[in-house]
Amino acid sequence: MTRLIAALIAGLCWLGAPPVRAADQAIALIVFPGGFNWPIWVAQEKGFFAANQVAVTITPTPNSVFQLTNLIDGKFDIAMTAIDNLIAYDEGQGEAPVSGQPDLIAFMGGDNGFLSLVAVPEVKSYADLKGRQLSVDARTTGYAFVLEKMLQKAGLKDDDYELVKAGGVLQRFEALLEKKHAATLLLSPFEVPAQAKGFTLLGYAIDVLERYQGLVGATRRSWANEHPAALIGYIRGYIDGVEWLYRDANKAEAFAILRKNLPTMSREVAGKAYNILLDAKHGFQHNARIDIDGVRTVLALRSEYGEPKKALTDPAKYYDPTWYDQALR
């Protein structure tokens, strides 16, 4: 494990065990490591979770298979994950077999994925990707279909490149820096240090897809029904974290919280991350409100590329606003 990965995961684990008061309801949360967890770190640091009587323990996941299979098995209560992941497993299109029928649902939004296609320095255009290997987390879930659509729209055919599995975003980032693969989709702000090292930013997924729902809050419907107060408390704490970040007066403290959790991040990178993750149009979704049209884009991509083939059209099958609506009252 590289020093970068160790530092990032150490930061997550350090915040993963806040003091638990007798009245607090414990929540086991599993996330992908990265700056997109900023609202969660703020909610921990500023006491927004505690104010809503929940104590959140954070575990970083190495990949989507570990995250989703363990969420389904009940080892974790909530996951911040791509909505495509939960749709895939609910529809029997997941990357790994699971026992029983998953009852995963999204209960709030998060972001549009913050997806950027980054390539090794010698690749200057999409055309330069021909004949090369590109890495993904999993071949049948997550953002693999986003990558395929971006390549398709750039004029590349399926046999022009090879997709290989390389793990979660941290693992793919490290593999890219070592030039094990020619390109991969990174989640912001991973593209910032990559560009600083001379790697090529080929484009952002949102500019190709226009609307897309990336990370969401996900859980098992059974857990949500059994722990409504805890889920509502989590949603309120997360929303408070997002909205706190968007206030200009909190910028300096926000930087401090980000760098506390990502100690290898320079001030320059932190500044660029702030501009990306809090962009007025494409940043964290205000009030964690899900983008239903973005979910429809996810369903369209899964209908096109998913196996076995299914026509998926109804966002309401995968998103239940019951607890979100109560959290806003």
N, C-alpha and C positions, 0 to 999 in steps of 0.2 A: 504494500500500500504506500503510495507516494506521500510525501509530507503535506501536499495540498489537500489530498483527500482526508488524511488523518486530522488535519487542522479543522476542516469543515465539519467533519463528523463529530469531532470533539466538542465543537461549539454547540452543535445540536444537542448532544447528550448532556452537556453541562446545564442547558436550560430545561432538560427533559424531566427534572425531578424537583419541582418547586415544593416548598413546605405545604403540606395538606392539612387544612383545618378540619375539625370534626364535621362541620356543616357542608364542606365542599364535596361535590360528587366527582369521583375520579374518572378521567377519560384517557384511554390509551389511543394516541394519535400516531399514524405512520405517514411520513412524508418523503419526497425526494429531497435530498440536500440541495440547497441553493438559495440565492437572494430572494427568490419569489416567496420564501417563507417570512419575509419581513413583517407582514401584519401579525403573524403568530408571535414572533419575537417581541413586537411592540405590546401585544396583549399580555404577554408574560411579564415584561419589564415594567409596564405601567399599571399592572394590577387589574386589567380589564376582565380577564377570566375570573380572577378571585372575586371581583365585585359582582359577578354573576354566579357565584357559588359553584364554580367548577375548577378542578385542578387537573391541568393537562400535562401528561407525560409524553414527550416526543421521541419517536424512534425513526432514524433515517433508514430508508430502504435501498438495497443495492440495485433493484430492478423492479419492473412492474409485476412479474410473476410472483416474486416473494411478497410484494405488497398486497396484491389482489387475492392470492390463495389464502394468506393469513387473515385478511379481512373477512373473507367468506367463512373461514374456519372459526372465527370468533376470537382470535388471538389479539385483535385490535378492534376498537370501537368505531373509529372514524379514520378515513384516509383523505388526504388532499391529493387527488389523482385526476388524470385525464378522464373526462366523461366517456370518451371512446372506450376506455378500459372496462368500465362497469357495463356499458352496453354490450361489449363483446362477450363478457362472461355470462351476462344474463341471457344472451341469445345463443349460447353454446358455441361461440366463435373464439373463445379465449385461447391464449397461447399454451396453457397447461390444463390438464384434466382436473376436475374438482368433483367431490362427492356431493350428491344431491343437487337440487335446483337452487342456484344463487337467488337471493332476493335483494340485490343491491339497488339502491336508489341514490340519486343526487338530491341534496336538500338545500343547496345554495350555490351561487356562482363563485368565481375566483378571478379568472383572467382569460384572455384569448389565446393562451398558450405561450406567448412571448417566444415564438419559434423563429429562429434564424438559421439559414443554411450557410455553413461555414466550411471552407475548403482549404487544403494545404496551399502554401504560397505559390506553387507553380501552376495551380489551377486558377485561371483568370475569368473563366466563363462557364456556363452550363455545358457548352460543347466540349470543353476540356475534360469533362467527367466521363466521356465515352471510353469504354474498356476498363473502367476502374471500379474498385470496391467502395461502397458507401455503407456506413454503419447505422444500425437502428437498435432500439432497446429490445423489442420483440417484433417478429415478422408479421404478426396478425393483429396486433393491438397497438394502442398508444398513438404515436404520430407517424408510423410507417406509411399510412395511406396519404397523409399530408405531403410527405416527401415525394411519394409516387406522383401525386397530382401536380406538384410544383415542377417535377422533371418532365411530365407529360406536356404541360403547358409551355415549357421551354423548348419543346420539339424533340425530346429524347424518347426512345422506345424502350420497352421492357428489356430487350436483349442488348441494349447499349451499355448497361451497367449491371453490377451485382450487389444485392443487399445482403449484409452479414450482420448477425446479432453480436452486440458488443456491450450490453448492459445499460444501466441507467445513465443519466446525463453526465454525472461525474466520470464514470468509466469511459464514456464516449469522448468526453473532453480530453481526458488524459491520452486516450488512444490516438486522437487526432493530433495532439501536440507531438506525439512520438511518430506521426506519419504512418501509423499502421493501416489507416484507411484514407481515402482521398477526400472525403467530406462526410458531414453528419449534420443533423438538425440539433442545434443547441437551444437551451432555454436561457433567456436573458437573466443576468448580464454576462453569461459565459462568453458571449461573442466579443466582449470588450477586451479582456486580456488576450484572447486569441488574435484579434486584430493588432494589438500592440506588439505581438510577436511576428507580425508580417503575414498572418493567415488572411484568406480572402473571404469577405462577406459577400455572398452571391445574392442574398435577398431575404426579405421577411415573408413568412407564410401569409400573414394577414393582408399584405399587399396583393397577393395572388388570389386568396380566397374571399377577401372583403369582410366576411362575417365568419367567425369560428369560435366555438366554446372550447376552451382548453381545460385548465384545472377547475375542479368543483369540489365541494365538500360531499363526501360519499359515505354511506353507512349501510347496514342491513336494515331492512324495513322492520324486522322483528326487534332489533335493538332500539330503533327510534320509538317504536310503540311502547316499549317497556321503560324507556328513559327519556320521556319528553322534556322534563325540566333540565336535564343535563344537556340535551341537544340544543334547546333554546338558549341556554346559558352560553354554550360554545359559539353559536351563531352571533349572539349579541357581542361577546367578547371579540370575535374576529372582525365584525363590522366596526366596532369602536377602534380597533387597530388600524383598519384601512382608512377610516375617515380622519384619524389623528395624523396619519402620514401625509394626507393631502393638505394639511394646514401649514402654510408657509412659516408660521411662527415656530413650528416644531422641527424645522429642517436640520439645524445643527445637532439636536438631540437624536434625530432620526439617523443621521450619519454615524453618530457614536454607537447606537444600538446595532446598526448594520455591521460595522467594523468589529464590534465586540464579538459578534457571532461568526464573522468571517475574518479572522485576524490576519490573513495573508493579503487581504484586499487593500490596495493603496488608496490614498485620498482621491487621486485622479480617477481611478476606476469607480470608486464610490460615487463620485459626482456624476459620472456617465450613467451609472446604474440608476441613480435617482431620476435622471431625465427620461430614461427608458421605462422604468417600472411605474413612474407616476406621470406618464404622458397623459395629457388631458383627453386624448381620443383613444389611445390604445393601452393605457396603463391598467392597474388593478381596477376591477369593476366596482364602481361606487356602490356602497351598501351591500356588496357581495351579491348584486342582483344578476341572475343568470340571463344570458342572451339566448332567447328561444330560437331566433333565426340562426344564431351560431350553432345551436344544437341540431337544427335541420341540416346544416352543412355537414356536420359530423355524420348524421344518418345517411346523407346522400353518398358520402365517401365510403361508408361501410357497406352500403347497398351495392356500390360499384366494385369494391375490391375484396370484401369479406367473403370467407368460406366457412360453412356452406352458404350458397347464395340465398339472400333474403331481401325482400323489399321492406326497408325500415323507413317509416314516415312520421310516426307519432311521438313527439318529444314527451308528452304526458306519461308515456309508459315508463320513462326513466327518471322523471323529475317530479317530486311531490313537494309542493310549496307549503304544506300544512304547518310545519314547525317554523319555517321562515316567516310566514305571515304572522304567526303568533309572536315571534321575536321582535317584529317591528311595531307591535302595539304598545 
